[in-house]
Amino acid sequence: MMERVLFYAATALIFSGIYALIASRLGPTFDQWLRARHARRLAARLARGSDRYFEELRELESRTPVPYVAHGFAWHFVRTFAVMFLVASLPELFKILFPFSPE
C-alpha cells in the first residue's frame, strides 16, 4: 500500500514539475500572442469600415482578452500536484471508502 502511495506521489511530482515549468514560462508569451491577435482582428475590422462589419466589431470590442495574472512555478506546481495525486489515487480511495467486494 505504501509503495503505491509513493509511486502515485512520484508520478504526480514529475508531471506536476513538467507542467508547472511549461505553464510558468509560456503563460506570458501566450498572453502577448492573444492580445496581439485580438488587436490585429480589431484593426482589420476597423479598416473595412462598412456597415456589414460593425456588428462583428462591437462583438470584438466587448470581448477583450482577460488580463493575464502571472503565477509563479510554485503556484502551478502545488495546484497540479494536488489534482494529479487525487486522480492517480482515486481507485485506492474508492477501495478505502467502499470496502465491500462483489465476490
Secondary structure as UniProt FT lines:
FT   HELIX           2..48
FT   HELIX           51..53
FT   HELIX           54..62
FT   HELIX           73..88
FT   HELIX           90..97
//
